[in-house]
């Protein structure tokens, strides 16, 4: 990322819209950064609600189910017991 920083930049040298509300005799710190642009060949297309819901459904179907509370408790107890034995 490209960045330009100017410390102690005279307010009187700034464009009028940036000088607004500042004393002309003051100095400021100016930071200019280039905004990230989309890579060539990619577009930021707006997705429909249905497309988003379809993606969420695919994600939900592909993930591993959470264990029930009883199974989780017994796993934790087994791990705790292993540490107690040492």
N, CA, C and O atoms as a GROMACS GRO file, in nm:
protein
  344
    1UNK      N    1   0.085  -0.118   0.000
    1UNK     CA    2   0.000   0.000   0.000
    1UNK      C    3   0.089   0.123   0.000
    1UNK      O    4   0.185   0.130   0.076
    2UNK      N    5   0.058   0.218  -0.084
    2UNK     CA    6   0.133   0.342  -0.090
    2UNK      C    7   0.077   0.440   0.011
    2UNK      O    8  -0.045   0.451   0.029
    3UNK      N    9   0.168   0.512   0.076
    3UNK     CA   10   0.126   0.608   0.178
    3UNK      C   11   0.222   0.726   0.175
    3UNK      O   12   0.344   0.708   0.166
    4UNK      N   13   0.167   0.846   0.182
    4UNK     CA   14   0.247   0.967   0.189
    4UNK      C   15   0.212   1.038   0.319
    4UNK      O   16   0.095   1.060   0.349
    5UNK      N   17   0.314   1.074   0.396
    5UNK     CA   18   0.293   1.143   0.524
    5UNK      C   19   0.373   1.272   0.524
    5UNK      O   20   0.492   1.272   0.492
    6UNK      N   21   0.308   1.381   0.558
    6UNK     CA   22   0.376   1.510   0.569
    6UNK      C   23   0.344   1.568   0.707
    6UNK      O   24   0.229   1.601   0.737
    7UNK      N   25   0.447   1.579   0.790
    7UNK     CA   26   0.430   1.641   0.921
    7UNK      C   27   0.454   1.791   0.909
    7UNK      O   28   0.530   1.836   0.823
    8UNK      N   29   0.388   1.867   0.995
    8UNK     CA   30   0.405   2.013   1.002
    8UNK      C   31   0.374   2.080   0.868
    8UNK      O   32   0.445   2.172   0.825
    9UNK      N   33   0.269   2.034   0.802
    9UNK     CA   34   0.230   2.091   0.673
    9UNK      C   35   0.148   2.217   0.697
    9UNK      O   36   0.054   2.213   0.777
   10UNK      N   37   0.180   2.329   0.633
   10UNK     CA   38   0.107   2.454   0.657
   10UNK      C   39  -0.040   2.444   0.612
   10UNK      O   40  -0.069   2.402   0.500
   11UNK      N   41  -0.128   2.485   0.700
   11UNK     CA   42  -0.272   2.482   0.669
   11UNK      C   43  -0.301   2.568   0.547
   11UNK      O   44  -0.389   2.534   0.467
   12UNK      N   45  -0.230   2.680   0.532
   12UNK     CA   46  -0.257   2.770   0.419
   12UNK      C   47  -0.231   2.705   0.283
   12UNK      O   48  -0.280   2.755   0.182
   13UNK      N   49  -0.156   2.594   0.279
   13UNK     CA   50  -0.130   2.524   0.153
   13UNK      C   51  -0.235   2.418   0.121
   13UNK      O   52  -0.235   2.361   0.012
   14UNK      N   53  -0.324   2.391   0.215
   14UNK     CA   54  -0.428   2.290   0.192
   14UNK      C   55  -0.537   2.346   0.101
   14UNK      O   56  -0.556   2.468   0.095
   15UNK      N   57  -0.609   2.259   0.030
   15UNK     CA   58  -0.725   2.304  -0.048
   15UNK      C   59  -0.830   2.365   0.047
   15UNK      O   60  -0.834   2.334   0.166
   16UNK      N   61  -0.913   2.451  -0.007
   16UNK     CA   62  -1.011   2.524   0.073
   16UNK      C   63  -1.101   2.432   0.155
   16UNK      O   64  -1.131   2.463   0.271
   17UNK      N   65  -1.145   2.321   0.098
   17UNK     CA   66  -1.237   2.234   0.172
   17UNK      C   67  -1.169   2.167   0.291
   17UNK      O   68  -1.237   2.130   0.387
   18UNK      N   69  -1.037   2.152   0.289
   18UNK     CA   70  -0.965   2.093   0.402
   18UNK      C   71  -0.922   2.198   0.504
   18UNK      O   72  -0.896   2.165   0.620
   19UNK      N   73  -0.915   2.326   0.462
   19UNK     CA   74  -0.878   2.434   0.554
   19UNK      C   75  -0.992   2.476   0.643
   19UNK      O   76  -0.971   2.540   0.746
   20UNK      N   77  -1.112   2.440   0.608
   20UNK     CA   78  -1.231   2.486   0.679
   20UNK      C   79  -1.222   2.454   0.828
   20UNK      O   80  -1.203   2.339   0.867
   21UNK      N   81  -1.236   2.558   0.910
   21UNK     CA   82  -1.235   2.543   1.054
   21UNK      C   83  -1.096   2.542   1.116
   21UNK      O   84  -1.084   2.527   1.238
   22UNK      N   85  -0.990   2.556   1.036
   22UNK     CA   86  -0.854   2.555   1.087
   22UNK      C   87  -0.792   2.694   1.076
   22UNK      O   88  -0.826   2.772   0.987
   23UNK      N   89  -0.703   2.724   1.168
   23UNK     CA   90  -0.629   2.852   1.166
   23UNK      C   91  -0.528   2.848   1.052
   23UNK      O   92  -0.452   2.752   1.041
   24UNK      N   93  -0.526   2.952   0.967
   24UNK     CA   94  -0.435   2.956   0.852
   24UNK      C   95  -0.288   2.952   0.892
   24UNK      O   96  -0.204   2.914   0.810
   25UNK      N   97  -0.256   2.991   1.014
   25UNK     CA   98  -0.116   2.994   1.058
   25UNK      C   99  -0.073   2.861   1.122
   25UNK      O  100   0.044   2.846   1.157
   26UNK      N  101  -0.163   2.768   1.139
   26UNK     CA  102  -0.132   2.640   1.204
   26UNK      C  103  -0.065   2.544   1.106
   26UNK      O  104  -0.062   2.567   0.985
   27UNK      N  105  -0.011   2.436   1.161
   27UNK     CA  106   0.043   2.328   1.078
   27UNK      C  107  -0.032   2.200   1.115
   27UNK      O  108  -0.082   2.186   1.226
   28UNK      N  109  -0.037   2.107   1.021
   28UNK     CA  110  -0.110   1.982   1.041
   28UNK      C  111  -0.025   1.865   0.993
   28UNK      O  112   0.078   1.883   0.928
   29UNK      N  113  -0.070   1.746   1.025
   29UNK     CA  114  -0.009   1.624   0.972
   29UNK      C  115  -0.103   1.571   0.865
   29UNK      O  116  -0.221   1.548   0.891
   30UNK      N  117  -0.051   1.553   0.746
   30UNK     CA  118  -0.132   1.506   0.633
   30UNK      C  119  -0.088   1.363   0.599
   30UNK      O  120   0.030   1.337   0.579
   31UNK      N  121  -0.185   1.272   0.593
   31UNK     CA  122  -0.159   1.134   0.556
   31UNK      C  123  -0.246   1.102   0.435
   31UNK      O  124  -0.368   1.118   0.440
   32UNK      N  125  -0.183   1.057   0.329
   32UNK     CA  126  -0.254   1.021   0.207
   32UNK      C  127  -0.227   0.872   0.182
   32UNK      O  128  -0.112   0.830   0.170
   33UNK      N  129  -0.335   0.794   0.173
   33UNK     CA  130  -0.324   0.652   0.146
   33UNK      C  131  -0.407   0.617   0.023
   33UNK      O  132  -0.518   0.668   0.007
   34UNK      N  133  -0.354   0.532  -0.061
   34UNK     CA  134  -0.429   0.487  -0.178
   34UNK      C  135  -0.526   0.380  -0.131
   34UNK      O  136  -0.486   0.285  -0.064
   35UNK      N  137  -0.653   0.395  -0.166
   35UNK     CA  138  -0.753   0.296  -0.129
   35UNK      C  139  -0.731   0.169  -0.210
   35UNK      O  140  -0.692   0.173  -0.327
   36UNK      N  141  -0.757   0.057  -0.146
   36UNK     CA  142  -0.742  -0.071  -0.214
   36UNK      C  143  -0.848  -0.083  -0.322
   36UNK      O  144  -0.967  -0.061  -0.296
   37UNK      N  145  -0.806  -0.119  -0.439
   37UNK     CA  146  -0.899  -0.138  -0.550
   37UNK      C  147  -0.918  -0.286  -0.573
   37UNK      O  148  -0.832  -0.367  -0.537
   38UNK      N  149  -1.028  -0.322  -0.634
   38UNK     CA  150  -1.053  -0.462  -0.666
   38UNK      C  151  -0.950  -0.510  -0.767
   38UNK      O  152  -0.908  -0.433  -0.854
   39UNK      N  153  -0.909  -0.634  -0.756
   39UNK     CA  154  -0.813  -0.690  -0.850
   39UNK      C  155  -0.877  -0.698  -0.989
   39UNK      O  156  -0.997  -0.720  -1.001
   40UNK      N  157  -0.796  -0.680  -1.092
   40UNK     CA  158  -0.851  -0.689  -1.228
   40UNK      C  159  -0.917  -0.825  -1.250
   40UNK      O  160  -0.865  -0.929  -1.209
   41UNK      N  161  -1.029  -0.823  -1.314
   41UNK     CA  162  -1.100  -0.948  -1.342
   41UNK      C  163  -1.200  -0.988  -1.234
   41UNK      O  164  -1.276  -1.083  -1.252
   42UNK      N  165  -1.200  -0.916  -1.120
   42UNK     CA  166  -1.297  -0.946  -1.016
   42UNK      C  167  -1.394  -0.829  -1.006
   42UNK      O  168  -1.358  -0.714  -1.033
   43UNK      N  169  -1.512  -0.859  -0.969
   43UNK     CA  170  -1.609  -0.752  -0.952
   43UNK      C  171  -1.678  -0.771  -0.818
   43UNK      O  172  -1.690  -0.882  -0.767
   44UNK      N  173  -1.723  -0.661  -0.764
   44UNK     CA  174  -1.795  -0.664  -0.638
   44UNK      C  175  -1.944  -0.660  -0.668
   44UNK      O  176  -2.009  -0.557  -0.653
   45UNK      N  177  -1.996  -0.772  -0.711
   45UNK     CA  178  -2.138  -0.774  -0.749
   45UNK      C  179  -2.225  -0.787  -0.626
   45UNK      O  180  -2.190  -0.856  -0.530
   46UNK      N  181  -2.335  -0.722  -0.630
   46UNK     CA  182  -2.431  -0.732  -0.521
   46UNK      C  183  -2.499  -0.866  -0.529
   46UNK      O  184  -2.541  -0.911  -0.636
   47UNK      N  185  -2.510  -0.930  -0.416
   47UNK     CA  186  -2.571  -1.063  -0.410
   47UNK      C  187  -2.718  -1.048  -0.370
   47UNK      O  188  -2.754  -0.960  -0.291
   48UNK      N  189  -2.798  -1.134  -0.424
   48UNK     CA  190  -2.939  -1.131  -0.386
   48UNK      C  191  -2.954  -1.201  -0.251
   48UNK      O  192  -2.865  -1.274  -0.207
   49UNK      N  193  -3.065  -1.176  -0.188
   49UNK     CA  194  -3.093  -1.240  -0.060
   49UNK      C  195  -3.096  -1.392  -0.078
   49UNK      O  196  -3.046  -1.465   0.007
   50UNK      N  197  -3.154  -1.438  -0.187
   50UNK     CA  198  -3.163  -1.582  -0.211
   50UNK      C  199  -3.024  -1.645  -0.227
   50UNK      O  200  -3.000  -1.755  -0.177
   51UNK      N  201  -2.933  -1.577  -0.297
   51UNK     CA  202  -2.797  -1.629  -0.312
   51UNK      C  203  -2.728  -1.641  -0.176
   51UNK      O  204  -2.657  -1.738  -0.150
   52UNK      N  205  -2.748  -1.542  -0.092
   52UNK     CA  206  -2.689  -1.545   0.042
   52UNK      C  207  -2.747  -1.659   0.124
   52UNK      O  208  -2.674  -1.731   0.191
   53UNK      N  209  -2.878  -1.676   0.118
   53UNK     CA  210  -2.942  -1.785   0.192
   53UNK      C  211  -2.896  -1.921   0.140
   53UNK      O  212  -2.875  -2.014   0.219
   54UNK      N  213  -2.880  -1.934   0.009
   54UNK     CA  214  -2.831  -2.060  -0.048
   54UNK      C  215  -2.690  -2.090   0.002
   54UNK      O  216  -2.659  -2.205   0.035
   55UNK      N  217  -2.604  -1.990   0.007
   55UNK     CA  218  -2.468  -2.010   0.058
   55UNK      C  219  -2.469  -2.051   0.205
   55UNK      O  220  -2.394  -2.139   0.245
   56UNK      N  221  -2.554  -1.988   0.283
   56UNK     CA  222  -2.565  -2.024   0.425
   56UNK      C  223  -2.613  -2.168   0.442
   56UNK      O  224  -2.564  -2.241   0.528
   57UNK      N  225  -2.707  -2.209   0.360
   57UNK     CA  226  -2.757  -2.346   0.367
   57UNK      C  227  -2.648  -2.446   0.330
   57UNK      O  228  -2.635  -2.550   0.395
   58UNK      N  229  -2.569  -2.417   0.226
   58UNK     CA  230  -2.457  -2.504   0.188
   58UNK      C  231  -2.355  -2.514   0.302
   58UNK      O  232  -2.303  -2.621   0.331
   59UNK      N  233  -2.327  -2.402   0.365
   59UNK     CA  234  -2.234  -2.401   0.478
   59UNK      C  235  -2.289  -2.487   0.592
   59UNK      O  236  -2.217  -2.568   0.650
   60UNK      N  237  -2.417  -2.468   0.624
   60UNK     CA  238  -2.479  -2.542   0.734
   60UNK      C  239  -2.474  -2.692   0.708
   60UNK      O  240  -2.443  -2.769   0.800
   61UNK      N  241  -2.503  -2.735   0.586
   61UNK     CA  242  -2.501  -2.877   0.552
   61UNK      C  243  -2.360  -2.937   0.558
   61UNK      O  244  -2.344  -3.054   0.590
   62UNK      N  245  -2.258  -2.856   0.528
   62UNK     CA  246  -2.122  -2.907   0.521
   62UNK      C  247  -2.047  -2.911   0.652
   62UNK      O  248  -1.939  -2.970   0.660
   63UNK      N  249  -2.102  -2.850   0.757
   63UNK     CA  250  -2.025  -2.845   0.881
   63UNK      C  251  -2.058  -2.964   0.972
   63UNK      O  252  -2.163  -3.026   0.960
   64UNK      N  253  -1.966  -2.992   1.062
   64UNK     CA  254  -1.984  -3.102   1.157
   64UNK      C  255  -2.081  -3.057   1.265
   64UNK      O  256  -2.073  -2.944   1.315
   65UNK      N  257  -2.172  -3.145   1.302
   65UNK     CA  258  -2.272  -3.112   1.403
   65UNK      C  259  -2.206  -3.096   1.540
   65UNK      O  260  -2.111  -3.166   1.573
   66UNK      N  261  -2.258  -3.003   1.618
   66UNK     CA  262  -2.209  -2.985   1.755
   66UNK      C  263  -2.250  -3.105   1.840
   66UNK      O  264  -2.358  -3.161   1.821
   67UNK      N  265  -2.163  -3.146   1.934
   67UNK     CA  266  -2.201  -3.257   2.021
   67UNK      C  267  -2.311  -3.212   2.117
   67UNK      O  268  -2.324  -3.094   2.148
   68UNK      N  269  -2.391  -3.309   2.164
   68UNK     CA  270  -2.492  -3.270   2.263
   68UNK      C  271  -2.421  -3.243   2.395
   68UNK      O  272  -2.304  -3.278   2.412
   69UNK      N  273  -2.489  -3.181   2.487
   69UNK     CA  274  -2.428  -3.136   2.612
   69UNK      C  275  -2.370  -3.252   2.692
   69UNK      O  276  -2.264  -3.238   2.753
   70UNK      N  277  -2.439  -3.366   2.693
   70UNK     CA  278  -2.391  -3.482   2.768
   70UNK      C  279  -2.259  -3.534   2.714
   70UNK      O  280  -2.169  -3.568   2.791
   71UNK      N  281  -2.247  -3.539   2.582
   71UNK     CA  282  -2.123  -3.585   2.520
   71UNK      C  283  -2.009  -3.488   2.548
   71UNK      O  284  -1.897  -3.530   2.576
   72UNK      N  285  -2.037  -3.359   2.541
   72UNK     CA  286  -1.935  -3.258   2.569
   72UNK      C  287  -1.886  -3.269   2.712
   72UNK      O  288  -1.766  -3.261   2.738
   73UNK      N  289  -1.977  -3.286   2.806
   73UNK     CA  290  -1.940  -3.298   2.948
   73UNK      C  291  -1.855  -3.421   2.971
   73UNK      O  292  -1.756  -3.415   3.044
   74UNK      N  293  -1.892  -3.534   2.910
   74UNK     CA  294  -1.814  -3.656   2.932
   74UNK      C  295  -1.675  -3.644   2.870
   74UNK      O  296  -1.579  -3.697   2.926
   75UNK      N  297  -1.660  -3.577   2.757
   75UNK     CA  298  -1.527  -3.555   2.699
   75UNK      C  299  -1.440  -3.470   2.791
   75UNK      O  300  -1.323  -3.501   2.812
   76UNK      N  301  -1.498  -3.365   2.845
   76UNK     CA  302  -1.423  -3.277   2.935
   76UNK      C  303  -1.383  -3.352   3.061
   76UNK      O  304  -1.270  -3.338   3.108
   77UNK      N  305  -1.474  -3.433   3.116
   77UNK     CA  306  -1.440  -3.510   3.236
   77UNK      C  307  -1.329  -3.610   3.208
   77UNK      O  308  -1.241  -3.630   3.293
   78UNK      N  309  -1.332  -3.672   3.091
   78UNK     CA  310  -1.227  -3.768   3.056
   78UNK      C  311  -1.092  -3.698   3.046
   78UNK      O  312  -0.991  -3.750   3.094
   79UNK      N  313  -1.088  -3.581   2.985
   79UNK     CA  314  -0.964  -3.505   2.976
   79UNK      C  315  -0.915  -3.463   3.114
   79UNK      O  316  -0.796  -3.470   3.143
   80UNK      N  317  -1.007  -3.420   3.198
   80UNK     CA  318  -0.970  -3.379   3.334
   80UNK      C  319  -0.913  -3.497   3.412
   80UNK      O  320  -0.814  -3.483   3.484
   81UNK      N  321  -0.976  -3.615   3.395
   81UNK     CA  322  -0.929  -3.735   3.465
   81UNK      C  323  -0.790  -3.775   3.418
   81UNK      O  324  -0.709  -3.823   3.498
   82UNK      N  325  -0.760  -3.756   3.288
   82UNK     CA  326  -0.626  -3.785   3.238
   82UNK      C  327  -0.521  -3.699   3.307
   82UNK      O  328  -0.413  -3.748   3.341
   83UNK      N  329  -0.552  -3.573   3.328
   83UNK     CA  330  -0.458  -3.483   3.396
   83UNK      C  331  -0.444  -3.519   3.543
   83UNK      O  332  -0.335  -3.505   3.600
   84UNK      N  333  -0.552  -3.563   3.606
   84UNK     CA  334  -0.547  -3.600   3.748
   84UNK      C  335  -0.462  -3.724   3.770
   84UNK      O  336  -0.402  -3.738   3.877
   85UNK      N  337  -0.457  -3.814   3.672
   85UNK     CA  338  -0.381  -3.940   3.685
   85UNK      C  339  -0.231  -3.915   3.681
   85UNK      O  340  -0.155  -3.997   3.731
   86UNK      N  341  -0.187  -3.805   3.624
   86UNK     CA  342  -0.042  -3.781   3.609
   86UNK      C  343   0.018  -3.721   3.730
   86UNK      O  344   0.139  -3.696   3.732
   0.00000   0.00000   0.00000
